[in-house]
Amino acid sequence: MTSRQPLATLAACTAVGLGALTVAPAAAHTLLHDTQSTRTASAGYAETHRAQPASHSTADGRESSRETAPEARLGDAAGKQPDSGPQPETTAPQETPTRPPGELSEKAPTASGVAPGKAYAAAAEDYAYPAAEVSTWLREGSTAAGYPDEKIVFLTFDDGPTAQTPKNLTVLRDHGVHATFFQVGKQIDDSTAPIVQEIIAQGSAVAIHSHSHDYTRLYPGRRASAERIGRDYDRALAAVRRVLGEDYASTAYRYPGGHMSWKNITAADAALAQRGATWIDWSTVNGDAEPASRRPHDVAGQLDRLAQRRDAEKNPNVEVVLMHDAKNKQLTTQALPAIIEHYQDAGYRFGIIG
């Protein structure tokens, strides 16, 4: 176990806006932080893609539709979770960041509020953890070096930015907690740039969830292409930096579909590591991307799903919660206050993955 230090209270963050989108001051929150190096592998989730070219058999023997992605395991076969993620792009023009990852100048935070070389504002440093550290906690549990002696939960959202993202940020702000938002690069444009900036202003973190979210392109024949994933990551990084500035850098990357869904992925992991990023999956889900037949249809159902998966993982002090903020995930926003209170009542502090 490592010693912990009290953290500073998060200062109110600046407001940004486009049109009617306005950022309220960020809520203050106090957490503990430990910065020892680690790494994880969690499995079990299936993200669904509406453009998958062929059907396949799921782990429980049922034939999935053409819209279902390859699935990995987390806990048991019943825990599979497809994700109706963003549509794939049909063309892939190459684009590289203006500055390679890791080569960031030392200067004051940019106008967006992101701290130099970070994926969050300077005031969030006290409750931010490197992806490699959180990954190891998930993989090795209490035997991991530096495993926390207190409970820490990391709320994560995939598939933004969308119009649903600010609604989730409002809930987080109202409850004085923070989250990590894994963003899809191709969805970042002039209309969504203020949303990305609002994530930083609220005290949360911006991580990368690919640029294309295109399974066929990234994983031809279900085998990860290190070259394509590396180029795709570079494009996503460039998209974020156009909004948050050249000083933005994140250690966290989440594979579309999850890490354990794909074959031949070691080389892709190495390509990410060369860029200063570590892949990270999750330890529990709220079920918001499971097939309709298994998906929770009310707040109580999402809370039950969280508890089921947490108990299966047997990792008492660390939770990484997978949720989605795609435009059709209104139930997740509705359930978010109860999810936050569930972890607060259980004695968890809230961290972000940077």
C-alpha positions, 0 to 999 in steps of 0.5 A: 500500500502507498501513503496518500496525501490530501488533495487541493480543492479544484478551483472554479474553471473558466466558461466556454461556449458556442451559441447557446452552449455555456460552461458553468464554473467547475465544482470543487472536489477533493481526492487522494492521489498516488502516482506509481507506475502500473498497467491493466488488462480488463476484458469483456465488452462488445461494442456494436458498429452499425457498419460491420460487414458480416455477422459472427457467432457470439460467445454464448452461441447465438448468431449476432446481427451484422451490426454487432462487433466482435466481443470480448469477455469480462467476468462471464459470457453474460457480461458482453456488451455491444456498443452502437458507436459512431459510423465508420468513415469510408475514406481515410485521408492521412493527417499527422499532428503538427507536433509529435506526442510527447514533444510539448513546449513548457509554457503556460496553459493554453486558452482552452485551460489544458495544462502543458503536456496533460489531458486536463486542467492544472487544477485537476492534477491532484486527482489524475492518474496515468493510464498505465497505473490504473491499468495495472490495478485492474489487471493485478488487483490488490497484488499490484505495486502501489495498489491504493489503500482507499477506494477510487472510481473512474467514471468513463464515457465513450463515443463523444463529443455529442449533444449528450456530453454537456448534459453529463457534465452538468450532472458531474458538476452538480455532484462535485465529481469528474470523469474521463471522456474518450473522444472520437476524433472525427466528431470534433469540429467547430460545432463540438469544439466548445464541448471538448473545451467544456470537459476541461473547464469542468475539471474532467479529462479528455482521452482518445477513442480513435479517430475513425471508430471503424472496426473494418479499417482498424481491425481487418479480418479481426486482426489489429493493424498497428500501422492503421491504428497508429495513423488513426491515433495521430489523426485523433490527437491532431483533432483534439489539439486543434481545439485544446492546443499543442500542449494537449497530451493524454496517456490514455487510449481506449480501443473501439470494441475493447482491447481483448476483442481483437487478435494480433494486437501486441504490435498496436499496443507498441505503436501506442506506447511509442506515442506515449499512450497506454490502452485501458479497458474497464472493470464494470459497465452500466449496460447502456450498450448491450443488446436491447434484450439485455440492456437495462431499461431503467435506473435501477437496472443500470445500478444492478448491472454495475454491482453484478460486474463489480462483484465478478471482478473482485477488485474492491478498491478500484473501479473503471466504469464504462458508460457512453455519451452517444446521442441516444444514451439519455438513460445513462444521463438520467441514471448518472446522479444515482450512479455517482451517489452509489459510489459516494455512499460506498466510500469511493473517491473519484479520479480521472485518467490522464 
